[in-house]
Amino acid sequence: MRPLMILLALMFAAPAFGADEGSIKRESMVEAPALAIRPHPERPAPRIDLDARYMMPARLANPAAGEKNAKLSLASYGVRVSAPAPVAAIGGYAMYGFRYSHTDVWLADSAVAKPEYLRPLHSFTLDARFIKPVDVETRFTVMLSLGYHGEASDWGFDAVRLQGGVMYDTAIGDHSRIGGGVYYSADFGTPLPLPLFFYQYEGERHKFDIIPPARMFWWMKFPEAKTEAGLGLAVRGDQFHVNEGTTLPVNKIKYSAVTFGPAAKWKPSESTTLSLDIGYSIYNRFEALNGDTLINNLAPEHGWYYSATFGARF
């Protein structure tokens, strides 16, 4: 199960691997009798995204002694910024970015719980994507990521991770886009080269965004209201190094969740998007480890979550 969750959590960061929703456009075909609609490569433009997520308290699936009535809850918020720059050496451009996330963890109704059972968890990441266009519809991408994932008092090298990969993507037909490649990740403690694959489809009224099995979404379009409504499955996860940020004798936290539910997107303008989703977690993992030894399994049972994201391109 662990290699699967590594793949799921790695590929959850969909904007790094596929076309961005804000870049989808319509092209008028003078000679063709019908309108061609197709996902297009992300246009190089500065971008900022703000997000917040809350997982409601849920009982532990495997409570330890004194944790029979314990409930785990997570709240996180973050920001992602990126900007393009031309790279003459490759005949293309680069997208340089920075991501930050803050996660609070609560363990309530437990005889062993303490106010600082687990201090806030932080993730700082520098991203670079180098894009080499082959033609108007096809491109090669090289991705690099250097990040710190830990709690505030732990600035050791163990909390730093370097990851990267390559990908090729192109249009197929008038409505679809496909891509694939390989990505090296150590997000969940086991460095592995992992396969990447994504498929996108856009028609007059429907869209599909598929990165199996990490993200699979179907969308219905309502152009008059500038909205889209959908239903699908997604995965979220990370690994944090903690030396002093917990009352437990551990140095590593592993978290991942598979969620399913509806979502909606509204575009107030051509450059801004507001996304909301609510759903149910069908798989949860939250483990406290010392090296590779499991000290405490804090995975909650299935529960509800809420999420909101605001994005803008300039």
Buried (B, 14 or more C-beta within 10 A) or exposed (E): EEEEBBBBBBBBBBBBBBBBBBBBEEEEEEEEEEEEBBBBBBEBBEBBBBBEBBBBBBBBBEBBEEBEEBBBBBBBBBEBBBBBEEEEEBEBBBBBBEBBBBBBBBBEEBEBBEEEBBBBBBBBBEBBBBBBBEEEBBBBBBBBBBBBBBBEEBEEEEBBBEBBBBBBBBBEEBBBBBBBBEBBBBBBEEEBEBEBBBBBBBEEEBBBBBBEEBBBBBBEBEEEEBBBBBBBBBBBBBBBBBBEBBEBEBBBBBBBBBBBBEBBBBBEEEEEBBBEBBBEBEBBBBBBBEEEEEBBBBBBEBBBBBBBBBBBBE
